[in-house]
């Protein structure tokens, strides 16, 4: 292989020191024509360029002619072929780095290394070709290991990717089957889809199968969600119709003057309202505003009327309070139940004559007179129990048992049966306690 470059045309001659000096020949002009840029690889150790331009490189088999240099001095040619060797060194280094950084492309890197290695025997370069050959051979050998390692890594990445997508599919299937938190679950399915798009490295068959499972899960969720909201719309429409009817009833009652009955009817309507469920929010809010307006209108009117009545009944409340203050101590301090009952009857007669009282006074006054009624009833019950012949007869029976056991003890003593006598006296003592307790109960009554 030759590397021939046309000789450059000399520019104007430089002055030569010394008079009469001979003119330089063409070879000398070539040697002085340019500045030599030294290569990095020290080509002078691995070859040379002769004065006639022949370029030689040293190999294990001896020197090999790689071409001719006609573009300058021999040292320029040596530098030129050295730089071409440097280019090969750079290319080999790139292959080494590529093999380390991209093991998945080991086959391509190996093919480039093999092609480059095959070209070394004819390469027009001057440098340590044997070293390059060794490095290229190492690249080729290492490429098989890197290729196998890359294959294992691809398999590991594939398995990891399959596992990730499988977990996403299983989560989506659980959502599709039973989730009822519709917004949150819908958002999660969208998140799963976005994460799905970031997972690569799965063979098409497996990926398609997983995608079909995910799609079915998402479709199942969408169907259930659609059915849920369709049913919800139906329920809300029914609730709206029911509440519309309740509103109509409430509005028809708002001017009623049947205060008690109408108030009860509004309470019933309110219970029906709660049982009707929720309509669409804007519809429900509008219906509730109408219902409440009618209800408030009625109760505001009722309050105004009752407040006016309360002011009229204020004196009645004061009169009943005075009655209680007068009769309560007399009833509680009565000598017997008959006197207490007589006083209570007097109180209740006057109570009825006074009439209605303000609403705020109703509960306290009613509680007070009910308390007096219970007191008199308790007195009468206690008197009945105290004078009950059956209760008195039961107490006498206890004393009769005491006498029987005392007689048994006396008889046993006379017969010398000491233990029987002690047992009889103990029983007599027990019955004595019971008899006294019965008498005390009668006295307390």
Secondary structure, 3 states (H helix, E strand, C coil): CCCCCCCCCCCCCCCCCCCCCCCCCHHHHHHCCCCCCCCCCCHHHCEEECCCCEEEEEECCEEEEEEECCCCCHHHHHHHHHHHHHHHHHHHHHHHHHHHHCHHHHHHHHHHHHHHHHHHHHCCCCCCHHHHHHHHHHHHHHHHHHHHHHHHHHHHHHHHHHHHHHHHHHHHHHHHHHCCCHHHHHHHHHHHHHHHHCCCCCCHHHHHHHHHHHHHHHHHHHHHHHHHHHHHHHHHHHHHHHHHHHHHHHHHHCCCCCHHHHHHHHHHHHHHHHHHCCCCHHHHHHHHHHHHHHHHHHHHHHHHHHHHHHHHHHHHHHHHHHHHHHHHHHHHCCCCHHHHHHHHHHHHHHHHHHCCCCHHHHHHHHHHHHHHHHHHHHHHHHHHHHCCHHHHHHHHHHHHHHHHHHHHHHHHHHCCCHHHHHHHHHHHHHHHHHHHHHHHHHHHC
